[in-house]
Amino acid sequence: MVNQTMNEFLQQICTLLYRYLRKRGLTHEDAEDIVQDTCYKFLLHKDGIQSDKVMSWLYRVATNQFYDLKRKEKRYRTTDVDETPLAISTNIPELHVLEKEESSKIKDTLDSLSGLQQELLVLKYELELSYKEIAALVDMNENTLKTHIRRAKEKFSERYKGDSHDE
């Protein structure tokens, strides 16, 4: 019974971590690798982790591995298959180009924020987690978290609007 509960817990958190990593821009394979490695490390060290800190520990391990991977990518620049232009499947190529530009602008604006601000915005608005869930993940007081998210949102809006005025 305890193993079943542990398996269900790991499946839920692994799904959450996978979605988070994909929203941060990782490929399917990279996100799966990090999630698998994170769960493996958890199983190795679970006895040394306080039960009320398990979620934040798993999240932090996955986030640190995400940053490690991004550092390696900066050293060895490669082209992602998703970024290479393919034949447009829609009858309106202009629409596809506009969507790609808008997506690129959002990603660039998000990348201009600090790592913590990026994490918080993705967790809140892309993964639609509650403040309580995010506070548990990042091990932060809920009121402090709300302030950080509000400031990150304001900075994102300011930079996003600033980019559109430059054009």
ZAMAR-377982 format. One record per residue (C-alpha): residue in one letter; x, y, z. Coordinates in Angstrom, 3 decimals, padded with zeros to 6 digits, always signed. Each point is the difference from the previous one (the first is absolute). Layout:
 residuo       c1       c2       c3
       A        X        Y        Z
...
This chain:
 residuo       c1       c2       c3
       M +000.000 +000.000 +000.000
       V +002.821 +002.412 +000.887
       N +001.819 -000.829 -003.274
       Q -003.185 +000.670 -001.970
       T -000.299 +003.422 +001.642
       M +003.692 +000.725 -000.690
       N -000.427 -001.030 -003.649
       E -003.079 +002.210 -000.394
       F +001.823 +002.914 +001.630
       L +003.029 -000.429 -002.266
       Q -002.205 -000.221 -003.087
       Q -001.783 +003.227 +000.935
       I +003.140 +001.955 +000.824
       C +001.834 -001.360 -003.048
       T -002.851 +001.126 -002.238
       L +000.110 +003.444 +001.614
       L +003.794 +000.223 -000.361
       Y -000.188 -001.149 -003.624
       R -002.622 +002.639 -000.858
       Y +002.064 +002.665 +001.773
       L +003.173 -000.929 -001.884
       R -001.810 -000.075 -003.357
       K -001.478 +003.452 +000.679
       R +003.514 +001.236 +000.770
       G +000.948 -001.003 -003.551
       L +001.585 -003.444 +000.298
       T -000.513 -002.686 -002.604
       H -002.067 -003.055 +000.856
       E +003.136 -002.127 +000.355
       D +001.889 +002.458 +002.209
       A -003.012 +000.503 +002.268
       E -000.484 -003.755 +000.328
       D +003.690 -000.508 +000.801
       I -000.043 +002.627 +002.727
       V -003.218 -001.343 +001.524
       Q +001.337 -003.538 -000.014
       D +003.297 +001.078 +001.564
       T -001.825 +002.089 +002.616
       C -002.219 -002.928 +001.008
       Y +003.023 -002.300 +000.138
       K +001.825 +002.433 +002.304
       F -003.114 +000.244 +002.153
       L -000.171 -003.766 +000.385
       L +003.673 -000.074 +000.988
       H -000.308 +002.794 +002.576
       K -003.643 -000.208 +001.149
       D +000.947 -001.026 +003.531
       G +001.990 +003.201 +000.492
       I -002.717 +002.371 -001.236
       Q -002.532 +001.456 +002.427
       S -003.507 -001.082 -000.991
       D -001.299 +003.584 -000.129
       K +002.876 +001.016 -002.327
       V -000.298 -002.804 -002.586
       M -001.824 +002.091 -002.628
       S +002.395 +002.923 +000.251
       W +003.002 -002.369 -000.020
       L -001.187 -001.718 -003.199
       Y -000.789 +003.319 -001.650
       R +003.384 +001.463 +000.961
       V +001.925 -003.036 -001.298
       A -001.868 +000.154 -003.329
       T +000.509 +003.770 -000.257
       N +003.730 -000.294 +000.719
       Q +000.332 -002.657 -002.697
       F -001.916 +002.292 -002.378
       Y +002.521 +002.791 +000.669
       D +002.925 -002.410 -000.443
       L -001.368 -001.069 -003.379
       K -000.515 +003.624 -001.084
       R +003.599 +000.831 +000.962
       K +001.241 -002.912 -002.110
       E -002.156 +001.120 -002.932
       K +001.563 +003.461 +000.134
       R +003.419 -001.588 -000.406
       Y -001.052 -002.297 -002.840
       R -002.558 +001.780 -002.156
       T -002.234 -002.387 -001.978
       T -003.082 +000.495 -002.116
       D -003.202 -001.435 +001.385
       V -002.133 -001.944 -002.467
       D -003.039 +002.014 +001.105
       E +001.764 +003.219 -001.026
       T +000.805 -001.072 -003.554
       P -002.509 +001.267 -002.545
       L -002.250 -002.669 -001.452
       A -002.664 +000.159 -002.665
       I -002.919 +002.005 +001.332
       S -003.068 -002.166 +000.370
       T -002.457 +002.868 +000.075
       N -001.355 +001.900 -002.960
       I +000.887 +003.320 +001.649
       P +003.789 +000.262 +000.276
       E -000.202 +003.540 +001.398
       L -001.951 -001.279 +002.995
       H +002.655 -002.605 +000.727
       V +002.746 +002.611 -000.203
       L -001.879 +002.377 +002.319
       E -000.624 -002.769 +002.541
       K +003.672 -000.966 -000.088
       E +001.085 +003.638 +000.463
       E -002.396 +000.463 +002.924
       S +001.178 -003.235 +001.614
       S +003.613 +001.060 -000.487
       K -000.708 +003.429 +001.505
       I -001.620 -001.568 +003.079
       K +002.903 -002.437 +000.420
       D +002.578 +002.787 -000.393
       T -001.816 +002.155 +002.548
       L -000.185 -002.911 +002.431
       D +003.705 -000.737 -000.542
       S +000.829 +003.600 +000.916
       L -001.322 -000.576 +003.539
       S +001.950 -001.579 +002.838
       G -000.084 -003.767 +000.411
       L -002.298 +000.187 +003.030
       Q -002.413 +002.332 -001.777
       Q -000.109 -002.324 -003.011
       E -000.683 -002.995 +002.238
       L -002.772 +001.731 +001.903
       L -001.786 +001.261 -003.109
       V +000.142 -003.403 -001.682
       L -001.262 -001.769 +003.112
       K -002.834 +002.488 +000.535
       Y -001.201 +000.803 -003.513
       E +001.092 -002.906 -002.176
       L -000.451 -002.892 +002.423
       E -002.810 +001.818 +001.841
       L +001.139 -001.053 +003.457
       S -001.492 +001.662 +003.058
       Y +002.048 +002.335 +002.180
       K -000.008 -002.662 +002.710
       E +001.379 -002.652 -002.377
       I +002.708 +002.337 -001.308
       A +000.939 +001.077 +003.536
       A +000.521 -003.659 +000.909
       L +002.106 -000.595 -003.123
       V +002.318 +002.949 +000.445
       D -000.049 -000.158 +003.804
       M -001.175 +003.589 +000.426
       N -002.583 +001.753 +002.162
       E -003.258 +000.364 -001.951
       N -000.252 +003.784 +000.489
       T +003.625 +000.491 -001.031
       L -000.677 -002.185 -003.036
       K -002.990 +002.127 -001.022
       T +002.203 +003.103 +000.142
       H +002.698 -001.663 -002.124
       I -002.554 -001.143 -002.590
       R -001.613 +003.444 -000.169
       R +003.394 +001.653 -000.528
       A +000.982 -002.580 -002.621
       K -003.289 +000.556 -001.822
       E +000.469 +003.777 +000.078
       K +003.571 -000.271 -001.287
       F -001.108 -002.388 -002.750
       S -002.813 +002.347 -001.080
       E +002.303 +003.009 +000.088
       R +002.646 -001.692 -002.153
       Y -002.539 -001.545 -002.363
       K -001.712 +003.357 -000.595
       G +003.396 +001.693 -000.290
       D +000.969 -002.385 -002.818
       S -003.163 +000.727 -001.951
       H +000.621 +003.769 +000.217
       D +003.503 -000.458 -001.423
       E -001.334 -001.418 -003.277
